[in-house]
């Protein structure tokens, strides 16, 4: 049972930062795309 809890905690510590990193990367890409679209429209 302790091994199972350890595995769950470890997976959470690994997957949560990984998910945050991926989502933040996607948000930055979307922001870059939206900003580039706005720039092309203003010109």
C-alpha positions as CSV (number, residue, x, y, z in Angstrom):
1,X,0.0,0.0,0.0
2,X,2.8,2.4,0.8
3,X,4.5,1.7,-2.6
4,X,1.1,2.5,-4.2
5,X,0.9,5.9,-2.4
6,X,4.5,6.7,-3.2
7,X,3.8,6.0,-6.9
8,X,0.7,8.2,-6.9
9,X,2.6,11.1,-5.1
10,X,5.5,10.7,-7.5
11,X,3.3,10.7,-10.6
12,X,1.5,13.8,-9.3
13,X,4.8,15.6,-8.7
14,X,5.9,14.7,-12.2
15,X,2.7,15.2,-14.2
16,X,1.4,18.4,-12.6
17,X,4.5,20.5,-13.5
18,X,4.6,18.8,-16.9
19,X,1.0,19.7,-17.5
20,X,1.5,23.3,-16.3
21,X,4.6,23.6,-18.6
22,X,2.7,22.3,-21.6
23,X,-0.4,24.5,-21.0
24,X,1.8,27.6,-20.4
25,X,3.6,26.8,-23.7
26,X,0.3,26.5,-25.5
27,X,-0.9,29.8,-24.0
28,X,2.3,31.6,-25.1
29,X,1.9,30.2,-28.6
30,X,-1.8,31.3,-28.8
31,X,-0.8,34.8,-27.5
32,X,2.0,35.0,-30.1
33,X,-0.5,34.0,-32.8
34,X,-3.1,36.5,-31.7
35,X,-0.6,39.3,-31.4
36,X,0.8,38.6,-34.9
37,X,-2.7,38.6,-36.3
38,X,-3.4,41.9,-34.6
39,X,-0.2,43.3,-36.1
40,X,-1.1,42.3,-39.6
41,X,-4.6,43.7,-39.2
42,X,-3.3,47.1,-38.0
43,X,-0.9,47.3,-41.0
